[in-house]
Amino acid sequence: MIALAIQFSHDEPFLPQLQQALTQATFSPEQWQTAPIIVNLPSFNYISALALAELHGRMGYFPPIIRMKPVQGAMPPRFEVAEVINLQAVRDEARKQRF
């Protein structure tokens, strides 16, 4: 598992910050295209969109993502994995809807 500690500055463009953060994952070009990568997306939506676009460009496909949900009655509030969403399968199915 590679956990990247990422803090984005609102005063700088996000894409270069994301690209810099991803350099912490020292994958070879082959690993970017073949490693079974699952992404736990940040909650800030602009960064999420940029992360998916950058990862797709490096990997050649959309990685699965994790959807988190609150644990009922947990104090302090905690979250757990609700589902793993296969974005590539979503994309492939969506392409069937193209005219």
C-alpha positions as CSV (number, residue, x, y, z in Angstrom):
1,M,0.0,0.0,0.0
2,I,1.2,3.5,-0.8
3,A,-0.4,6.2,1.3
4,L,0.3,9.7,-0.1
5,A,-0.1,12.6,2.4
6,I,-1.4,15.3,0.2
7,Q,-2.2,18.9,1.2
8,F,-3.2,21.3,-1.6
9,S,-2.7,25.0,-1.6
10,H,-5.7,27.0,-2.8
11,D,-3.2,29.7,-4.1
12,E,-1.6,27.4,-6.6
13,P,-2.9,25.4,-9.6
14,F,-4.0,21.9,-8.5
15,L,-2.7,19.9,-11.5
16,P,1.0,20.6,-10.8
17,Q,0.4,19.9,-7.1
18,L,-1.2,16.6,-7.9
19,Q,1.5,15.7,-10.4
20,Q,4.1,16.5,-7.7
21,A,2.3,14.4,-5.1
22,L,2.1,11.4,-7.5
23,T,5.9,11.5,-7.9
24,Q,5.9,10.1,-4.3
25,A,4.5,6.8,-5.8
26,T,7.8,5.7,-7.4
27,F,6.2,3.4,-10.0
28,S,7.9,2.5,-13.3
29,P,5.9,3.3,-16.5
30,E,5.2,-0.5,-16.6
31,Q,3.9,-0.5,-13.1
32,W,1.6,2.5,-13.8
33,Q,0.0,0.4,-16.6
34,T,-0.1,-3.0,-14.8
35,A,-0.3,-2.5,-11.0
36,P,-3.7,-3.2,-9.5
37,I,-4.3,0.3,-8.2
38,I,-7.4,1.3,-6.1
39,V,-7.9,4.9,-5.3
40,N,-9.4,6.4,-2.2
41,L,-10.4,9.8,-3.6
42,P,-10.0,13.1,-1.7
43,S,-13.2,14.8,-0.9
44,F,-12.3,18.1,-2.7
45,N,-14.0,17.5,-6.0
46,Y,-11.6,19.5,-8.3
47,I,-8.7,17.4,-7.1
48,S,-10.7,14.2,-7.5
49,A,-11.4,15.0,-11.2
50,L,-7.8,16.0,-11.8
51,A,-6.5,12.8,-10.1
52,L,-8.7,10.6,-12.2
53,A,-7.6,12.3,-15.4
54,E,-3.9,12.1,-14.5
55,L,-4.1,8.5,-13.4
56,H,-6.0,7.5,-16.5
57,G,-3.3,9.1,-18.6
58,R,-0.5,7.3,-16.7
59,M,-2.3,3.9,-16.4
60,G,-4.3,3.7,-19.7
61,Y,-7.5,2.9,-17.9
62,F,-9.7,4.2,-15.0
63,P,-8.8,2.8,-11.6
64,P,-11.4,1.5,-9.2
65,I,-12.4,4.0,-6.5
66,I,-13.6,3.5,-2.9
67,R,-16.9,5.0,-1.7
68,M,-16.8,5.6,2.1
69,K,-19.8,5.8,4.4
70,P,-20.2,6.8,8.1
71,V,-20.3,4.1,10.7
72,Q,-23.7,4.2,12.3
73,G,-23.6,5.4,15.9
74,A,-19.8,5.6,16.1
75,M,-18.4,8.2,18.5
76,P,-16.2,9.9,17.4
77,P,-17.6,9.7,13.8
78,R,-15.8,7.1,11.7
79,F,-16.1,5.9,8.1
80,E,-15.9,2.5,6.5
81,V,-15.7,1.3,2.9
82,A,-19.2,1.1,1.4
83,E,-18.1,-0.2,-2.0
84,V,-15.4,-0.4,-4.5
85,I,-16.6,1.2,-7.8
86,N,-15.0,-0.1,-11.0
87,L,-14.8,3.1,-13.0
88,Q,-13.4,1.3,-16.1
89,A,-16.5,-1.0,-16.2
90,V,-18.7,2.0,-15.8
91,R,-17.0,3.7,-18.7
92,D,-17.1,0.6,-20.8
93,E,-20.8,0.2,-20.2
94,A,-21.5,3.9,-20.8
95,R,-19.7,3.6,-24.2
96,K,-22.5,1.2,-25.3
97,Q,-24.9,4.1,-24.9
98,R,-23.0,6.2,-27.5
99,F,-24.7,6.8,-30.8
